[in-house]
């Protein structure tokens, strides 16, 4: 049994050894990266040897265009939630080539990832585990449902929204979108207006699919204007 009095990072290195690709600690939280081929074995070790009894979440991530600006301009802020007209991600419907920006590189084995959040009730510790899928075109990871039953719906969610296949899952099907939905909404190459929409057809007496009729909506970035509304107040000369 591993000595629980040792720091978590030290115990992880002791138990996982070469299977541990990286271990980072920020703000008192530990994040480790492991290879996809080691995922199942590592998770078993974390549960049995390091006593992480509970899986609290599984999050899919799409790192396409990671660290790239959503739009390019010298007249607006580079931060915030606004999206500009000149996008440079897959979700901008091919505008990358139009504006001369570098397209997102695919099939790097570093686009899709799953992030697992673990909790040790015995040691009152939390751990974040990240693993990347080897193939960007067909991302596959081992299911951990047999280790933590609570992973069932989490893996279905990551499959539904990101298209990550979890090999060994007992019932891998969509959980948030409709059964006939086309595509995976959280992928950064998914069109902002979607692929199809549904409506009720009174003649057929059922819901039918049809091409999207919604007009694309462009959100203008937040512009910082240099005028008296935003200017810093001038110091009173009499007060120094």
C-alpha positions as a Markdown table, in Angstrom:
| # | Residue | x | y | z |
|---|---|---|---|---|
| 1 | Unk | 0.0 | 0.0 | 0.0 |
| 2 | Unk | 1.3 | 3.4 | -0.9 |
| 3 | Unk | 2.0 | 5.7 | 2.0 |
| 4 | Unk | -0.8 | 8.3 | 2.0 |
| 5 | Unk | 1.4 | 10.8 | 3.9 |
| 6 | Unk | 3.6 | 11.4 | 0.8 |
| 7 | Unk | 2.6 | 14.2 | -1.5 |
| 8 | Unk | 0.1 | 13.2 | -4.2 |
| 9 | Unk | 2.6 | 13.9 | -7.1 |
| 10 | Unk | 5.2 | 11.7 | -5.5 |
| 11 | Unk | 2.7 | 8.8 | -5.0 |
| 12 | Unk | 1.5 | 9.2 | -8.6 |
| 13 | Unk | 5.1 | 8.8 | -9.9 |
| 14 | Unk | 5.6 | 5.8 | -7.6 |
| 15 | Unk | 2.5 | 4.0 | -8.7 |
| 16 | Unk | 2.3 | 4.9 | -12.4 |
| 17 | Unk | 6.0 | 5.1 | -13.3 |
| 18 | Unk | 6.6 | 5.4 | -17.1 |
| 19 | Unk | 2.9 | 5.5 | -17.8 |
| 20 | Unk | 2.9 | 9.1 | -16.4 |
| 21 | Unk | 3.6 | 11.4 | -19.3 |
| 22 | Unk | 3.4 | 14.6 | -17.3 |
| 23 | Unk | 2.4 | 15.8 | -13.8 |
| 24 | Unk | 1.5 | 19.4 | -13.2 |
| 25 | Unk | 0.4 | 21.1 | -10.0 |
| 26 | Unk | -1.3 | 24.5 | -10.1 |
| 27 | Unk | -3.2 | 26.2 | -7.3 |
| 28 | Unk | -3.1 | 23.1 | -5.2 |
| 29 | Unk | -4.6 | 20.9 | -7.9 |
| 30 | Unk | -2.8 | 18.1 | -9.7 |
| 31 | Unk | -3.2 | 17.3 | -13.4 |
| 32 | Unk | -1.6 | 14.3 | -15.1 |
| 33 | Unk | -1.5 | 13.2 | -18.7 |
| 34 | Unk | -1.4 | 9.6 | -19.7 |
| 35 | Unk | -1.3 | 7.8 | -23.1 |
| 36 | Unk | -4.6 | 6.3 | -24.5 |
| 37 | Unk | -3.2 | 2.8 | -24.5 |
| 38 | Unk | -2.5 | 3.1 | -20.7 |
| 39 | Unk | -5.9 | 4.6 | -19.8 |
| 40 | Unk | -7.7 | 1.6 | -18.5 |
| 41 | Unk | -4.7 | 0.2 | -16.5 |
| 42 | Unk | -3.9 | 3.6 | -15.0 |
| 43 | Unk | -7.5 | 4.2 | -13.9 |
| 44 | Unk | -7.6 | 0.8 | -12.2 |
| 45 | Unk | -4.4 | 1.7 | -10.3 |
| 46 | Unk | -5.8 | 5.1 | -9.3 |
| 47 | Unk | -8.8 | 3.4 | -7.8 |
| 48 | Unk | -7.2 | 0.4 | -6.2 |
| 49 | Unk | -3.7 | 1.7 | -5.2 |
| 50 | Unk | -4.3 | 5.5 | -4.6 |
| 51 | Unk | -7.9 | 5.1 | -3.4 |
| 52 | Unk | -9.7 | 7.4 | -5.8 |
| 53 | Unk | -13.0 | 5.8 | -5.3 |
| 54 | Unk | -15.2 | 8.2 | -7.1 |
| 55 | Unk | -15.3 | 9.6 | -10.7 |
| 56 | Unk | -17.1 | 12.9 | -10.6 |
| 57 | Unk | -17.0 | 13.9 | -14.3 |
| 58 | Unk | -15.6 | 13.0 | -17.7 |
| 59 | Unk | -15.3 | 16.0 | -20.1 |
| 60 | Unk | -14.6 | 15.9 | -23.8 |
| 61 | Unk | -12.3 | 18.6 | -25.2 |
| 62 | Unk | -11.6 | 19.7 | -28.8 |
| 63 | Unk | -8.2 | 21.4 | -29.0 |
| 64 | Unk | -8.5 | 22.4 | -32.7 |
| 65 | Unk | -7.3 | 26.0 | -33.1 |
| 66 | Unk | -6.3 | 26.1 | -29.5 |
| 67 | Unk | -4.6 | 29.3 | -28.5 |
| 68 | Unk | -5.6 | 30.9 | -31.8 |
| 69 | Unk | -7.7 | 34.1 | -31.7 |
| 70 | Unk | -11.3 | 33.9 | -32.7 |
| 71 | Unk | -10.9 | 36.9 | -34.9 |
| 72 | Unk | -8.1 | 39.2 | -36.1 |
| 73 | Unk | -8.5 | 43.0 | -35.7 |
| 74 | Unk | -6.5 | 46.0 | -34.4 |
| 75 | Unk | -9.6 | 47.9 | -33.5 |
| 76 | Unk | -11.1 | 45.7 | -30.8 |
| 77 | Unk | -10.3 | 43.9 | -27.7 |
| 78 | Unk | -8.6 | 40.5 | -28.0 |
| 79 | Unk | -10.4 | 39.1 | -25.0 |
| 80 | Unk | -14.0 | 38.4 | -23.9 |
| 81 | Unk | -16.9 | 36.4 | -25.2 |
| 82 | Unk | -17.6 | 38.3 | -28.4 |
| 83 | Unk | -17.1 | 36.6 | -31.7 |
| 84 | Unk | -15.9 | 38.6 | -34.7 |
| 85 | Unk | -16.6 | 38.6 | -38.4 |
| 86 | Unk | -13.2 | 37.2 | -39.4 |
| 87 | Unk | -13.0 | 33.9 | -37.6 |
| 88 | Unk | -10.0 | 31.6 | -37.9 |
| 89 | Unk | -11.4 | 28.3 | -36.6 |
| 90 | Unk | -13.2 | 25.4 | -38.3 |
| 91 | Unk | -16.5 | 26.8 | -37.0 |
| 92 | Unk | -16.1 | 29.9 | -39.2 |
| 93 | Unk | -17.3 | 27.8 | -42.2 |
| 94 | Unk | -14.0 | 27.9 | -44.1 |
| 95 | Unk | -13.1 | 31.5 | -43.7 |
| 96 | Unk | -9.6 | 30.7 | -42.8 |
| 97 | Unk | -8.5 | 30.4 | -46.4 |
| 98 | Unk | -10.3 | 33.6 | -47.3 |
| 99 | Unk | -8.5 | 35.8 | -44.9 |
| 100 | Unk | -5.1 | 34.2 | -45.3 |
| 101 | Unk | -5.0 | 32.6 | -41.9 |
| 102 | Unk | -3.3 | 29.3 | -41.2 |
| 103 | Unk | -5.8 | 26.4 | -41.2 |
| 104 | Unk | -6.1 | 24.1 | -38.3 |
| 105 | Unk | -3.9 | 21.1 | -38.5 |
| 106 | Unk | -5.8 | 17.8 | -38.2 |
| 107 | Unk | -4.8 | 14.2 | -37.5 |
| 108 | Unk | -2.1 | 15.2 | -35.1 |
| 109 | Unk | -3.2 | 12.9 | -32.3 |
| 110 | Unk | -3.6 | 16.0 | -30.1 |
| 111 | Unk | -7.0 | 17.3 | -31.1 |
| 112 | Unk | -9.6 | 15.4 | -29.1 |
| 113 | Unk | -9.0 | 14.5 | -25.4 |
| 114 | Unk | -11.0 | 13.3 | -22.4 |
| 115 | Unk | -10.5 | 14.8 | -19.0 |
| 116 | Unk | -11.4 | 12.7 | -16.0 |
| 117 | Unk | -12.0 | 14.3 | -12.6 |
| 118 | Unk | -11.4 | 11.9 | -9.7 |
| 119 | Unk | -12.1 | 12.2 | -5.9 |
| 120 | Unk | -10.5 | 10.3 | -3.1 |
| 121 | Unk | -12.9 | 10.2 | -0.2 |
| 122 | Unk | -10.4 | 8.3 | 1.9 |
| 123 | Unk | -7.6 | 10.9 | 1.5 |
| 124 | Unk | -9.7 | 14.0 | 0.7 |
| 125 | Unk | -7.9 | 14.6 | -2.6 |
| 126 | Unk | -8.8 | 15.5 | -6.1 |
| 127 | Unk | -7.1 | 14.6 | -9.3 |
| 128 | Unk | -7.5 | 15.5 | -13.0 |
| 129 | Unk | -6.4 | 13.0 | -15.6 |
| 130 | Unk | -6.2 | 13.9 | -19.3 |
| 131 | Unk | -5.6 | 11.6 | -22.2 |
| 132 | Unk | -5.6 | 12.4 | -26.0 |
| 133 | Unk | -7.1 | 10.3 | -28.7 |
| 134 | Unk | -4.5 | 8.9 | -31.2 |
| 135 | Unk | -6.6 | 9.6 | -34.3 |
| 136 | Unk | -8.3 | 12.9 | -34.9 |
| 137 | Unk | -10.5 | 11.5 | -37.6 |
| 138 | Unk | -11.8 | 8.6 | -35.5 |
| 139 | Unk | -11.1 | 9.3 | -31.8 |
| 140 | Unk | -11.3 | 6.2 | -29.6 |
| 141 | Unk | -10.6 | 5.6 | -25.9 |
| 142 | Unk | -11.2 | 2.7 | -23.6 |
| 143 | Unk | -14.4 | 2.9 | -21.5 |
| 144 | Unk | -14.0 | 3.1 | -17.7 |
| 145 | Unk | -17.6 | 2.1 | -16.9 |
| 146 | Unk | -16.4 | -1.2 | -15.5 |
| 147 | Unk | -14.2 | 0.7 | -13.0 |
| 148 | Unk | -16.7 | 3.5 | -12.1 |
| 149 | Unk | -20.3 | 2.8 | -13.1 |
| 150 | Unk | -20.9 | 6.5 | -12.9 |
| 151 | Unk | -18.9 | 7.0 | -16.1 |
| 152 | Unk | -21.8 | 5.6 | -18.2 |
| 153 | Unk | -23.6 | 8.9 | -18.8 |
| 154 | Unk | -20.5 | 11.0 | -18.8 |
| 155 | Unk | -19.0 | 8.9 | -21.7 |
| 156 | Unk | -22.3 | 9.1 | -23.6 |
| 157 | Unk | -22.2 | 12.9 | -23.3 |
| 158 | Unk | -18.7 | 13.1 | -24.6 |
| 159 | Unk | -19.6 | 10.8 | -27.5 |
| 160 | Unk | -22.7 | 12.8 | -28.3 |
| 161 | Unk | -21.1 | 16.2 | -28.2 |
| 162 | Unk | -17.5 | 15.5 | -29.4 |
| 163 | Unk | -17.8 | 12.1 | -31.2 |
| 164 | Unk | -15.3 | 10.3 | -29.0 |
| 165 | Unk | -15.9 | 6.6 | -29.1 |
| 166 | Unk | -15.5 | 4.7 | -25.8 |
| 167 | Unk | -14.6 | 1.2 | -26.5 |
| 168 | Unk | -16.3 | -1.3 | -24.2 |
| 169 | Unk | -19.1 | 1.0 | -23.2 |
| 170 | Unk | -22.3 | -1.1 | -22.6 |
| 171 | Unk | -24.7 | 1.3 | -24.3 |
| 172 | Unk | -23.0 | 4.0 | -26.2 |
| 173 | Unk | -25.7 | 6.2 | -27.8 |
| 174 | Unk | -26.6 | 9.9 | -27.8 |
| 175 | Unk | -27.9 | 11.3 | -24.5 |
| 176 | Unk | -28.5 | 15.1 | -25.2 |
| 177 | Unk | -29.3 | 15.4 | -28.9 |
| 178 | Unk | -32.0 | 13.7 | -30.9 |
| 179 | Unk | -31.5 | 10.1 | -32.0 |
| 180 | Unk | -31.4 | 11.2 | -35.7 |
| 181 | Unk | -29.1 | 14.2 | -35.0 |
| 182 | Unk | -26.3 | 14.7 | -37.6 |
| 183 | Unk | -22.8 | 15.6 | -36.3 |
| 184 | Unk | -21.4 | 16.5 | -32.9 |
| 185 | Unk | -22.3 | 20.0 | -31.7 |
| 186 | Unk | -19.1 | 20.8 | -29.6 |
| 187 | Unk | -16.7 | 20.0 | -32.3 |
| 188 | Unk | -15.1 | 23.2 | -33.6 |
| 189 | Unk | -15.7 | 22.2 | -37.2 |
| 190 | Unk | -19.5 | 21.9 | -36.5 |
| 191 | Unk | -21.4 | 24.8 | -38.4 |
| 192 | Unk | -22.7 | 27.4 | -36.1 |
| 193 | Unk | -26.2 | 27.1 | -37.5 |
| 194 | Unk | -26.2 | 23.3 | -37.5 |
| 195 | Unk | -26.8 | 20.9 | -40.3 |
| 196 | Unk | -30.5 | 20.1 | -40.1 |
| 197 | Unk | -33.5 | 21.3 | -38.1 |
| 198 | Unk | -36.7 | 19.5 | -37.1 |
| 199 | Unk | -40.3 | 20.4 | -37.3 |
| 200 | Unk | -43.7 | 18.7 | -36.9 |
| 201 | Unk | -45.3 | 17.8 | -40.2 |
| 202 | Unk | -49.1 | 17.8 | -39.8 |
| 203 | Unk | -49.7 | 15.8 | -43.0 |
| 204 | Unk | -47.3 | 13.0 | -42.0 |
| 205 | Unk | -48.2 | 13.2 | -38.4 |
| 206 | Unk | -44.6 | 13.1 | -37.2 |
| 207 | Unk | -41.4 | 15.1 | -36.7 |
| 208 | Unk | -39.4 | 15.5 | -39.9 |
| 209 | Unk | -35.9 | 16.7 | -40.7 |
| 210 | Unk | -35.2 | 19.5 | -43.2 |
| 211 | Unk | -32.3 | 21.8 | -44.2 |
| 212 | Unk | -31.6 | 24.7 | -41.8 |
| 213 | Unk | -33.6 | 27.8 | -42.5 |
| 214 | Unk | -32.1 | 30.0 | -39.8 |
| 215 | Unk | -30.0 | 32.9 | -41.2 |
| 216 | Unk | -26.4 | 32.9 | -39.9 |
| 217 | Unk | -25.9 | 35.4 | -37.1 |
| 218 | Unk | -22.6 | 37.3 | -36.9 |
| 219 | Unk | -21.7 | 38.7 | -33.5 |
| 220 | Unk | -19.6 | 41.9 | -33.7 |
| 221 | Unk | -16.6 | 42.0 | -31.3 |
| 222 | Unk | -16.5 | 44.5 | -28.5 |
| 223 | Unk | -14.8 | 47.7 | -29.7 |
| 224 | Unk | -12.8 | 49.9 | -27.3 |
| 225 | Unk | -13.4 | 53.5 | -28.3 |
| 226 | Unk | -11.0 | 56.2 | -27.4 |
| 227 | Unk | -13.3 | 59.0 | -26.4 |
| 228 | Unk | -14.4 | 60.9 | -23.3 |
| 229 | Unk | -16.6 | 58.0 | -22.1 |
| 230 | Unk | -13.5 | 55.8 | -21.5 |
| 231 | Unk | -10.8 | 58.4 | -21.0 |
| 232 | Unk | -9.0 | 58.5 | -17.7 |
| 233 | Unk | -10.0 | 61.5 | -15.6 |
| 234 | Unk | -7.3 | 64.3 | -15.6 |
| 235 | Unk | -5.6 | 65.2 | -12.4 |
| 236 | Unk | -6.6 | 68.5 | -10.8 |
| 237 | Unk | -3.6 | 70.8 | -11.1 |
| 238 | Unk | -4.5 | 72.4 | -7.8 |
| 239 | Unk | -4.2 | 69.1 | -6.0 |
| 240 | Unk | -0.8 | 68.3 | -7.5 |
